[in-house]
């Protein structure tokens, strides 16, 4: 075996074009994995003060993608601090609470990055809050607030839903709710 062949087999002395092609292949593979990871299926777990469960231990109600998409979809067209005026679509939070037989007064929201925030159940009636899974007809991805994003009609209630206190109600990357 010649010295040149041995070097290429180890990968260290490969011509620049081969190293560039190998780098491109690795980058495309990483991008493909990220794109697949970002296309997280819709799911939501609800626990706490609920009257209906669907797990074996009778402690939670797990919504899979089909169940969430089967709920009546509503849209709120509004702007947020992070998005221009857009149409956000998903089930009403009130419909999710009704499905699970919720009887609490607060909803603790949990996100994929372990952030938690609590909103009053009364916001459902006051604002018609939506748990959005799409923006302008396009499914939300983890990289753009998905898979679920709590949306309030900010433009319809600017005095109540603007500023830091209003912004805090817009929770994204939601994975679970605890009714308290």
C-alpha positions in Angstrom: 0.0 0.0 0.0 1.4 3.4 -0.9 1.7 6.2 1.6 -1.0 8.3 -0.2 -3.5 5.4 0.1 -2.8 4.9 3.8 -3.3 8.6 4.5 -6.7 8.7 2.7 -7.9 5.6 4.5 -7.2 7.3 7.9 -9.0 10.4 6.5 -6.4 12.9 7.5 -4.7 13.7 4.2 -7.8 13.6 2.1 -8.0 16.3 -0.6 -9.8 19.4 0.3 -12.7 18.5 -2.0 -13.2 15.2 -0.2 -13.1 16.8 3.2 -15.6 19.5 2.1 -18.0 16.8 0.7 -17.7 14.8 3.9 -18.4 18.0 5.9 -21.4 18.8 3.7 -22.8 15.3 4.2 -22.4 15.6 8.0 -24.1 19.0 8.0 -27.0 17.8 5.9 -27.5 14.7 8.2 -27.5 17.0 11.2 -30.0 19.3 9.5 -32.2 16.3 8.6 -32.2 15.0 12.2 -33.1 18.5 13.5 -36.0 18.8 11.0 -37.4 15.5 12.1 -37.0 16.4 15.8 -38.7 19.8 15.1 -41.7 18.0 13.7 -42.9 16.9 17.1 -46.3 15.3 17.0 -49.0 17.1 18.9 -49.6 15.8 22.4 -50.9 17.2 25.7 -51.1 15.7 29.1 -53.7 17.1 31.6 -53.6 16.2 35.3 -54.9 17.6 38.6 -58.5 18.4 39.3 -60.0 16.5 36.4 -63.0 14.2 36.4 -62.1 12.2 33.3 -58.8 10.2 32.7 -57.7 7.9 30.0 -54.5 6.4 31.4 -54.2 3.1 33.2 -53.5 4.7 36.6 -56.5 7.0 36.2 -54.4 10.1 37.0 -54.2 11.9 33.7 -55.9 12.6 30.4 -53.5 12.2 27.5 -54.4 13.9 24.2 -52.7 12.5 21.2 -52.5 14.3 17.9 -55.7 12.8 16.5 -57.7 13.8 19.6 -56.4 17.4 19.6 -57.1 17.7 15.9 -60.6 16.3 16.4 -61.6 19.1 18.8 -63.3 22.0 17.1 -60.7 24.4 15.8 -60.9 28.2 16.5 -58.8 31.0 15.2 -57.6 34.2 16.8 -56.0 36.8 14.6 -53.7 38.9 16.7 -50.2 40.1 17.0 -47.8 39.1 19.8 -44.5 40.6 21.0 -42.8 37.8 19.0 -45.0 37.7 15.8 -46.7 40.1 13.4 -50.4 40.0 13.2 -51.2 36.4 12.4 -54.0 33.8 12.5 -53.4 31.3 15.2 -55.6 28.1 15.1 -56.3 25.3 17.6 -58.9 24.2 20.1 -60.3 26.5 22.7 -58.6 25.9 26.1 -62.2 25.7 27.4 -62.9 22.7 25.2 -59.8 20.9 26.5 -60.9 21.6 30.1 -64.5 20.4 29.3 -63.2 17.2 27.7 -61.3 16.3 30.9 -64.0 17.4 33.3 -61.8 20.1 34.9 -63.1 21.6 38.1 -60.2 23.8 39.3 -59.8 27.6 39.1 -56.1 27.7 37.9 -54.2 26.1 35.1 -50.5 25.5 35.6 -48.9 25.3 32.1 -45.7 23.2 31.6 -43.4 23.6 28.6 -40.8 21.5 26.9 -38.0 23.5 28.4 -39.5 23.1 32.0 -41.0 26.6 32.2 -44.2 26.9 34.2 -46.8 29.6 34.3 -50.3 29.7 35.8 -53.4 31.3 34.3 -56.9 31.5 35.8 -59.6 29.2 34.3 -61.7 32.4 34.0 -59.5 33.6 31.1 -61.2 30.9 29.0 -64.5 32.7 29.2 -63.2 36.2 29.2 -60.8 35.9 26.3 -61.7 32.7 24.4 -58.1 31.5 24.7 -56.8 29.1 22.0 -54.2 26.4 22.4 -52.8 27.0 18.9 -51.1 24.3 16.8 -50.8 26.4 13.6 -50.0 29.9 12.5 -51.4 31.2 9.2 -52.3 27.7 8.3 -48.8 26.3 8.9 -48.2 23.8 11.7 -46.1 25.2 14.5 -42.7 23.6 15.0 -40.6 23.6 18.2 -38.4 26.3 16.6 -41.4 28.6 16.1 -43.4 28.3 19.4 -44.8 24.8 18.9 -46.1 22.3 19.1 -48.7 24.2 21.2 -48.9 28.0 21.9 -51.3 29.6 24.3 -52.9 32.5 22.4 -54.9 35.4 23.7 -56.7 38.0 21.5 -54.2 40.7 22.4 -55.3 43.1 19.7 -58.9 43.0 20.9 -57.9 43.7 24.5 -54.8 45.9 24.2 -55.1 47.6 27.6 -55.4 44.2 29.4 -53.0 42.0 27.4 -50.1 44.4 26.5 -46.9 44.8 28.4 -45.0 42.4 30.5 -48.0 41.1 32.4 -49.9 40.4 29.2 -46.9 38.9 27.4 -46.4 36.4 30.2 -49.7 34.8 29.3 -48.5 33.8 25.9 -46.8 30.5 26.7 -45.3 28.3 24.0 -43.9 24.8 23.6 -46.6 23.5 25.8 -46.6 19.8 26.8 -48.8 19.6 29.9 -51.5 21.3 32.0 -52.2 20.8 35.7 -55.6 22.0 36.8 -55.5 23.3 40.3 
